[in-house]
Amino acid sequence: MTNKSPSASPEFSVREFFARFPTDDACLDHIMAVRFGGTRFECTSCGHHVNPTAGTILHDTRTPLVSWFYAIYLFCTTRHGVSGKELQRQLGVTYKTAYRIGQQIRDLMSKAQGFEALLAGHIELDEAYVGGRRSGGKRGRGAPGKTIVMGLAERDGRMKAVVIPNVKKDTLRDVVLADVPPSFPPAGIRAGRLFCASARLKQWSA
């Protein structure tokens, strides 16, 4: 099998995309086929009309489905992500609409890729203070203008980062309970230390 260059054109080109999805009706037919196995919007038994977009981010949208499909296409074929400004330019919509579309697509992609699944195995956590320099005030932990970010990572696996308001026991416990299996005993968490691990590196096996 020949390896394609990272800069090579996607296998499904923009021209092919618009040939396959030229109208909203074509998009609806595709959704119906993927979700319900056909292109009929009416139940053959009771005559009830099926809305192909019901229960999806496309339901009741005022943005053309072709625009939604093209935004998804861009996310799937662009190597370095798609900004709100780029979506605004490509789709010809307001920045507010482009930003909303981008956020909803990112949320769906994260769910599809399992980012919301609980972490497992050997898990490590630590917190960091993030932000630019500010003159005056204390340095290090608790410095003004800093954002506290708590990171959780599987060894050689997935990682999650959560912005937290402080490093109190209850705050750390809430993050752990939301992201690791219930087998982990959260009562062992203390600010700055977890069980017998060092103060700078907290870890456990779930």
C-alpha positions in Angstrom: 0.0 0.0 0.0 1.4 3.4 -1.0 1.7 6.0 1.8 0.2 9.3 0.7 2.0 12.5 1.4 0.5 14.5 4.3 0.0 17.4 1.9 -1.9 15.2 -0.7 -5.5 16.1 -1.6 -8.2 14.3 0.4 -9.7 11.2 -1.2 -13.1 12.9 -1.2 -12.4 16.3 -3.0 -14.4 19.5 -2.6 -15.8 19.0 -6.1 -16.9 15.5 -5.3 -18.5 16.7 -2.1 -20.7 19.3 -3.8 -21.5 16.8 -6.6 -22.8 14.4 -3.9 -24.5 17.0 -1.7 -25.6 19.8 -4.0 -28.9 20.6 -2.1 -30.5 20.3 1.3 -32.7 17.5 -0.1 -29.7 15.5 -1.0 -28.4 16.0 2.6 -31.8 14.9 4.0 -31.8 11.8 1.8 -28.3 10.9 3.1 -29.3 11.4 6.7 -32.4 9.2 6.1 -30.4 6.5 4.5 -27.8 6.5 7.3 -30.2 6.7 10.2 -33.2 4.8 9.0 -32.0 2.7 6.0 -34.0 4.4 3.3 -35.0 7.7 1.6 -38.7 7.7 2.5 -39.8 10.3 5.0 -43.2 8.5 5.6 -43.8 5.3 7.5 -45.2 2.7 5.2 -47.4 1.2 8.0 -49.0 4.2 9.7 -48.3 7.1 7.4 -46.4 9.0 10.1 -43.8 11.4 8.7 -40.3 10.9 10.0 -38.1 13.9 10.5 -34.6 12.7 9.5 -32.9 15.4 11.6 -34.9 14.8 14.8 -32.6 14.2 17.8 -29.5 15.6 16.1 -27.7 19.0 16.0 -29.4 19.6 12.7 -32.9 19.6 14.1 -34.8 22.9 13.5 -31.6 24.6 12.3 -32.0 27.7 10.1 -28.6 27.2 8.6 -28.8 25.2 5.3 -27.9 21.6 5.6 -25.4 21.9 2.8 -23.5 24.4 5.0 -23.6 22.0 8.0 -22.4 19.1 5.8 -19.6 21.2 4.3 -18.5 22.3 7.8 -18.3 18.7 8.9 -16.3 17.9 5.7 -13.8 20.7 6.6 -13.3 19.2 10.1 -12.7 15.8 8.6 -10.2 16.9 5.9 -8.3 19.7 7.5 -5.2 18.6 9.4 -4.9 21.5 11.9 -8.5 22.1 12.9 -11.0 24.7 11.7 -11.4 28.0 13.4 -14.6 30.0 13.7 -13.2 32.6 11.3 -12.4 30.0 8.7 -16.0 28.6 8.9 -17.4 32.1 8.7 -15.4 32.7 5.5 -16.1 29.3 3.9 -19.8 29.1 4.8 -20.7 32.8 4.3 -22.4 33.0 7.7 -22.0 35.3 10.7 -19.2 34.6 13.1 -21.7 33.8 15.8 -23.3 31.1 13.6 -19.9 29.8 12.5 -18.7 29.5 16.1 -21.9 27.7 17.2 -21.6 25.2 14.3 -17.9 24.6 15.1 -18.6 24.0 18.8 -21.4 21.5 18.1 -19.3 19.6 15.6 -16.4 19.4 18.1 -18.6 18.2 20.8 -19.9 15.4 18.6 -16.4 14.4 17.5 -15.2 14.2 21.1 -18.1 11.9 22.0 -17.6 9.8 18.9 -13.9 9.4 19.7 -14.5 8.3 23.3 -13.2 11.4 25.0 -16.1 11.4 27.4 -15.5 7.8 28.5 -14.0 7.3 31.9 -10.2 7.0 32.2 -8.9 3.5 33.1 -5.8 1.7 34.1 -2.8 3.5 35.7 -4.0 7.1 36.0 -1.9 10.2 37.0 -3.0 13.6 37.9 -1.5 17.0 38.6 -2.5 20.6 38.6 -0.8 23.6 37.0 -1.2 27.4 37.2 -1.5 28.8 33.7 -1.4 32.4 32.6 0.9 35.4 31.6 3.1 37.3 33.9 1.7 40.0 36.1 3.8 42.5 38.1 3.1 42.6 41.8 1.5 40.1 44.1 2.8 36.7 45.1 4.5 34.1 42.9 3.8 30.4 42.3 0.7 28.8 43.8 -2.1 31.3 44.2 -0.4 34.0 42.1 -2.9 36.6 40.7 -4.1 36.3 37.1 -3.4 32.5 37.0 -5.9 29.8 35.9 -5.7 26.5 37.7 -5.8 23.5 35.3 -6.1 19.9 36.6 -4.8 17.2 34.3 -5.6 13.5 34.4 -3.8 11.0 32.2 -3.8 7.3 31.5 -0.2 6.0 31.3 0.5 5.8 27.5 -3.2 6.6 26.9 -5.8 9.4 26.9 -5.6 12.7 28.8 -8.1 15.1 30.1 -7.7 18.7 31.3 -10.2 20.6 33.5 -10.2 24.2 34.6 -10.8 24.2 38.4 -11.5 27.2 40.8 -9.2 25.9 43.5 -7.2 22.9 44.7 -9.5 22.1 47.7 -10.3 18.4 48.5 -13.9 18.7 47.4 -13.0 20.3 44.1 -10.4 17.6 43.3 -12.7 14.8 44.3 -15.5 16.1 42.0 -13.2 16.0 39.0 -12.0 12.5 39.9 -15.5 11.2 40.4 -16.5 12.6 37.0 -13.6 11.1 35.1 -12.4 7.8 36.7 -14.2 4.5 37.6 -16.1 4.4 40.9 -13.6 1.7 42.1 -11.2 4.6 43.0 -11.6 5.7 46.7 -12.0 9.5 46.4 -11.9 10.0 50.1 -8.1 9.6 49.8 -7.7 12.9 47.9 -6.1 15.8 49.7 -5.1 19.1 48.2 -1.5 18.8 47.1 -1.3 15.1 47.7 -3.0 11.8 46.8 -2.4 8.8 49.1 1.3 8.1 49.4 2.3 9.7 46.1 4.6 12.7 46.0 3.2 16.2 46.3 3.9 17.0 42.6 2.7 13.7 41.1 -0.4 12.0 42.1 -1.3 8.6 40.6 -3.3 5.4 41.2 -4.6 2.3 39.4 -8.3 2.1 38.6 
